[in-house]
């Protein structure tokens, strides 16, 4: 049987993210128990950096409630990983004021900063020692508060950070070593993963050089799809592409690779039987784990707030409806993923070396995608 981890990101359906509050614990406890019944073993809890930048009293209150949230996860029989600092959540970048340029740019993508959406561009913080130390200090306070909790078994650090101004390798290496050291000072056994967008598959050399610092990587970003690969339809298409990216990531980066899924729920998820078959392929590709991008749909009043207001259908991509009940077909789809036997030749679609791939990734990513679909 597969040893794949099945997870979901918990975004509070009562408070959302825009208030910068921790999850409301009663609803979290209820949802965690339902998730356990569906076969999930882990919840991913995003922690926005801006949530830890308030007055000391507010910061202490946030951390205390976060610990209570971890208590609820443990009581439900699940484990938790923190996504910290969380940046791209449900397709929107959430950043503190010190990571953006001060001048508004109408052509820039919207980001959530300082309590509202703004059109601002990234600041190149990787070369600024004062900003690096500030970010490490904020992260240190988080680790010190929650490190050692029985529910906390891992971290997804600096998710998608390599896209928020592209660093030089030396600068990225230094920063990432510092974040890892903060965790290892208090937790020698917890897993440490780094989050990559699929764009790292088009420019893999930096990620390859950094991967030795981590236990594994997670690939996300399926809200957009690479040029030249065609548009996948519904969950069946997304599962197949996630299986491809996860397999390619493990091959290129030499680390256990997880993937984020669930964007196929934006529109019609498609024929349930086709989704089931694609789920079996995803489960059989040797991917280390999958994380559904949201566990519970938000309450209706939150649908006018970021991030749900920015993308039609985003309020219905979760595994559970707004009342905390599993949606139709969800249980068999998840079971197909985590109960599938790994295929014997998961890399049978790859006909080149990783070195050859890295020379022309823009050519090989869509080409090997065609091979992957043919091999299914």
Secondary structure, DSSP 4 states (H G I P E B T S, - for coil): ----EEEEEE--TTTTTTT-PPPPHHHHHHHHHHHHHTT--EEEEEEEGGGGSS-HHHHHHHHHHHHHHHHHHHHTT-EEEEEEEE-EETTEEE--GGGB-SS--TTSPEEEETTEEEE-PBP-GGG-HHHHHHHHHHHHHHHHHHTT-TTEEEEEESTTGGGSSPPPHHHHHHHHHHHHHHHHTT-SSSEEEEEEEGGGGGSTHHHHHHGGGSSEEEEE-TTS--TTS----HHHHHHHHHHHHHHHHHHHH-SEEEEEE-GGGSS----HHHHHHHHHHHHTTT-SEEEES-SBPPPGGGGGSTTGGGSTTGGG-SSB-TTSPBPTTHHHHHHHHHTPPPPS-TTTT--S-HHHHHHSHHHHHHHHHHHHHHH-
